[in-house]
Amino acid sequence: MTIGIGALGPNAGLAVFKALQAAERVGTGSIGGFAVFAAIAEDGTLHTAETQRGGTSTLFTEGETTGTVPPPSVASARRAAVMSSGPDRPSPLSQFLAADPAIGLVTGHRLPNAEGDDGVPLNKAVLAAMGRGLDAQAALAQVFEANPEADAGMIALGPHAGIAARNSRLVASRPDLGGARRTAGSATVAILHNAIAPHASLAALVADIALGIMQPDPEPAGSIAVCAGTPLVLAEAHRVIIDADGEVQRIETDAQRLLSGERNCAAIYLGAPVVRDGVVIGTTLVEPNVVVRDGRVVSLSGQARFSISYAAKRGDGE
């Protein structure tokens, strides 16, 4: 019962929503019922949403429309979390996701709202520990070391605490666990779940979907055109050489086999540098299916002329 998702970084609000939505579409078991969501917006405002039945299909509304994505100010929040499971959990649902806009968020799976040995709910104890200056990992460790038999796993995150996930000793022994963590640039997402199949692979898929929203593929900076008859030239690496008008003059390749006979190949490899006047201006974002004959292009995805978008070259350190 339950899945917990936490994200720290650009568009975390939209990322955790879409991650849960993906889990609902792919997973089976304790999912698609209650959901409780919280996000801390850029201005420090805490935004919350909850539903007892329907998961993401009823979590947000806009006017008369149910099942919308979070509004822009919530979607763009850099700190967000959600917890969801089957329907009709005890009220208030806010007990399952501890939140303080000045400190952070604590979500999880199983029963993170249960009281610890000191009588304080586990998730609130973690939040309080972060409020005292512990980072997310240390706060989770402190609470679970004091409550090793707690029936909970938690994900903690905050603007000054980072993000971490951990199961109690009791929960770690379950046979139906799933979990994943993904990081790219300034974005991190963490997921814990149980009683939702497929146990071994669901979290990884959902985490990748969330991370793709937080760190999307680069936008095209422009396009180049390659035509039938364009020559392939043996070189040390894949490169695409263009003129001032963006027309491909030659395709450089380190695959000598492409220079003789007829081949069906990826002559212009995904991510190949695009070079103009000796300067790399970007890398290709599209990889056409190419037929070559004796070192010249015959067709590109069945066409005599093909447009290939490219991403701008990133600066040093990006």
C-alpha positions in Angstrom: 0.0 0.0 0.0 1.3 3.4 -1.1 3.8 5.2 -3.2 5.8 8.2 -2.2 7.5 10.6 -4.7 9.6 13.6 -3.8 11.5 15.9 -6.2 13.9 18.8 -5.7 14.7 21.0 -8.7 13.1 22.8 -11.7 9.4 22.0 -12.2 9.3 19.6 -9.3 5.6 20.2 -8.9 4.7 19.0 -12.3 7.3 16.2 -12.1 5.8 14.5 -9.1 2.3 14.8 -10.5 3.3 13.3 -13.9 5.3 10.6 -12.1 2.3 9.5 -10.1 0.1 9.7 -13.2 2.5 7.4 -15.0 2.6 5.0 -12.1 -1.2 4.9 -12.1 -1.2 4.0 -15.8 1.4 1.3 -15.6 1.2 -0.1 -12.1 -1.4 -2.4 -10.5 -2.3 -2.8 -6.9 -2.7 -0.1 -4.2 -2.8 2.9 -6.4 -5.3 5.2 -8.0 -7.2 6.0 -4.8 -6.2 8.7 -2.3 -3.5 11.2 -3.1 -2.0 14.0 -1.1 0.2 16.6 -2.7 2.4 19.5 -1.5 4.7 21.9 -3.2 6.6 24.9 -2.0 6.5 27.7 -4.6 9.3 30.1 -5.5 7.7 32.7 -3.2 7.7 30.3 -0.3 4.0 29.6 -0.4 2.9 26.1 0.5 0.4 24.7 -2.0 -1.5 21.5 -1.2 -4.1 19.3 -2.9 -5.8 16.0 -1.9 -8.3 13.5 -3.0 -9.7 10.3 -1.5 -10.5 8.5 -4.8 -9.2 8.8 -8.4 -5.5 9.8 -7.7 -4.3 12.3 -10.3 -7.7 12.1 -12.2 -9.3 14.1 -9.3 -6.4 15.7 -7.5 -6.5 19.1 -9.4 -9.4 20.9 -11.0 -9.8 24.0 -13.1 -13.3 25.4 -13.2 -15.6 22.6 -14.3 -12.7 20.4 -15.5 -11.4 17.6 -13.3 -8.1 15.9 -13.7 -6.0 18.9 -14.8 -2.3 19.3 -14.2 -1.2 21.6 -11.4 -1.5 25.3 -12.1 1.7 27.0 -13.3 2.8 28.4 -9.9 2.5 24.9 -8.4 3.9 23.0 -11.4 7.1 25.2 -11.4 7.8 24.8 -7.7 11.3 23.5 -7.0 10.2 21.4 -4.0 7.3 19.0 -4.2 6.1 15.6 -2.9 3.1 13.3 -3.2 1.8 10.2 -1.5 -0.9 7.9 -2.9 -2.4 4.5 -2.5 -5.9 2.9 -2.5 -9.1 4.8 -1.7 -10.6 6.1 1.5 -7.8 6.6 4.0 -8.3 8.2 7.4 -8.8 12.0 7.5 -7.1 14.4 7.4 -5.0 13.2 4.5 -2.5 15.9 5.3 -1.2 13.6 8.1 0.5 11.5 5.5 2.7 14.3 4.1 4.4 16.6 6.6 5.0 20.1 5.3 6.5 23.3 6.4 7.4 25.9 3.8 10.4 27.1 5.8 11.8 23.6 6.3 10.6 21.2 3.6 8.5 18.2 2.9 8.3 14.6 4.1 6.4 12.0 2.1 6.8 8.2 2.0 5.0 4.9 1.9 3.4 2.5 4.4 2.5 4.6 7.5 4.8 7.6 7.8 2.1 9.2 9.9 2.4 6.6 12.6 3.7 7.7 16.0 7.2 6.9 16.9 8.2 5.6 20.4 8.3 9.2 21.6 4.7 9.8 20.5 5.5 12.1 17.6 4.4 11.1 14.1 7.4 9.8 12.2 7.2 12.2 9.3 6.8 15.2 11.7 9.8 14.0 13.6 11.9 14.0 10.4 10.6 17.5 9.5 11.5 18.8 13.0 15.0 17.3 12.7 15.5 19.2 9.5 14.2 22.3 11.2 17.0 21.8 13.8 19.6 21.9 11.0 20.0 18.2 10.0 20.1 17.4 6.3 17.5 15.1 4.9 19.7 12.0 5.1 20.7 12.6 8.7 17.1 13.4 9.8 15.8 10.1 8.4 18.7 8.2 10.0 18.0 9.8 13.4 14.3 8.9 13.3 14.7 5.4 11.9 17.5 4.5 14.3 15.2 5.4 17.1 12.3 3.5 15.5 13.8 0.5 13.6 10.5 -1.4 13.7 8.4 1.5 12.3 6.2 0.4 9.5 7.3 3.2 7.2 9.6 4.4 4.5 10.1 8.2 4.0 11.4 10.7 1.5 12.6 14.0 3.0 13.6 17.1 1.2 14.1 20.8 1.8 15.8 23.9 0.4 18.7 23.5 2.8 18.5 19.8 3.5 18.8 18.2 0.1 16.7 15.1 -0.6 17.0 11.5 0.8 14.9 8.4 1.0 15.1 5.5 3.5 13.0 2.6 4.7 12.9 1.4 8.3 14.5 -1.9 9.1 11.1 -3.6 9.2 10.0 -2.3 5.9 13.3 -3.0 4.2 12.6 -6.7 4.7 9.4 -6.7 2.6 9.4 -8.7 -0.6 7.3 -6.2 -2.6 9.4 -3.0 -2.4 10.3 -0.7 -5.2 12.5 2.3 -5.1 14.6 4.6 -7.3 16.6 7.8 -7.2 17.6 9.8 -10.3 19.8 13.0 -10.5 20.7 15.2 -13.4 22.1 18.7 -13.0 20.2 20.4 -10.2 17.3 18.0 -10.4 16.7 14.9 -8.1 13.7 12.7 -7.7 13.3 9.8 -5.2 10.6 7.2 -5.1 9.6 4.5 -2.6 6.6 2.1 -3.0 5.2 -1.2 -2.0 2.1 -3.3 -2.9 2.3 -1.9 -6.5 3.4 -4.1 -9.3 5.8 -4.4 -11.1 7.8 -4.1 -7.9 11.3 -4.3 -9.4 10.9 -1.9 -12.4 8.1 0.6 -11.8 10.0 3.1 -9.7 12.9 3.3 -12.2 10.4 4.1 -15.1 8.5 6.6 -13.0 11.7 8.3 -11.8 13.0 8.7 -15.4 9.7 10.3 -16.4 9.9 12.8 -13.5 13.5 13.6 -14.3 12.7 14.1 -18.0 10.2 16.9 -16.9 12.8 18.5 -14.6 15.7 18.2 -17.0 14.1 18.0 -20.5 15.9 17.3 -23.7 17.5 20.4 -25.2 15.4 22.5 -27.5 16.4 22.7 -31.1 18.5 25.8 -31.9 18.1 25.4 -35.7 18.0 22.9 -38.5 20.3 21.7 -41.3 19.4 20.1 -44.6 21.0 17.0 -46.1 20.3 15.8 -49.7 20.8 12.7 -51.7 24.2 12.7 -53.3 25.9 14.2 -50.2 29.4 12.5 -49.8 30.6 10.5 -46.8 34.3 11.1 -46.0 36.5 9.0 -43.7 37.5 10.8 -40.6 38.5 10.3 -37.0 34.9 10.9 -35.7 31.3 11.5 -36.8 30.7 15.1 -37.8 28.4 16.9 -40.1 29.9 19.8 -42.1 27.6 22.5 -43.3 27.8 25.8 -45.3 26.6 29.2 -44.3 23.1 28.3 -45.4 22.8 25.2 -43.3 23.2 22.8 -46.2 25.3 19.7 -45.5 28.4 19.6 -47.6 29.8 16.3 -46.3 29.3 13.7 -43.6 32.4 12.7 -41.8 32.5 9.2 -40.4 34.9 6.8 -38.8 33.0 3.8 -40.2 35.0 2.9 -43.3 32.5 0.2 -44.3 30.0 2.9 -45.2 32.2 4.1 -48.1 31.8 1.1 -50.3 28.8 -0.9 -51.5 25.2 -0.2 -50.6 24.3 0.1 -46.9 21.3 0.9 -44.8 22.8 2.8 -41.8 22.8 5.7 -39.4 25.2 7.8 -41.4 24.4 10.9 -39.4 24.6 9.6 -35.9 22.5 11.0 -33.0 24.5 13.7 -31.2 27.0 14.2 -34.1 28.7 17.6 -34.0 27.5 20.1 -36.5 30.4 22.1 -37.9 30.3 25.4 -39.7 33.4 27.3 -40.8 35.5 25.0 -38.6 33.5 25.7 -35.5 31.1 23.2 -33.7 27.8 25.0 -33.4 25.7 22.2 -32.0 24.8 18.5 -32.0 22.2 16.6 -34.0 18.9 15.8 -32.4 17.5 13.6 -35.2 18.9 10.4 -36.7 17.5 9.6 -40.1 17.5 6.1 -41.6 20.0 6.5 -44.4 20.8 4.4 -47.5 24.3 5.0 -48.9 25.9 3.7 -52.0 29.6 3.9 -52.7 30.1 6.7 -50.2 27.2 8.9 -51.1 23.7 9.4 -49.7 20.9 7.8 -51.7 18.0 8.5 -49.3 17.2 9.6 -45.8 14.1 8.0 -44.2 12.9 7.4 -47.8 13.4 11.1 -48.8 15.8 12.8 -51.1 16.1 15.8 -48.8 15.8 15.7 -45.0 15.8 18.4 -42.3 17.7 17.6 -39.1 17.3 19.7 -36.0 20.3 20.4 -33.8 20.9 21.6 -30.2 23.2 24.5 -29.6 26.6 23.7 -28.3 26.7 24.0 -24.5 29.3 26.3 -22.9 32.1 24.9 -20.7 30.8 23.5 -17.4 27.2 23.1 -18.6 
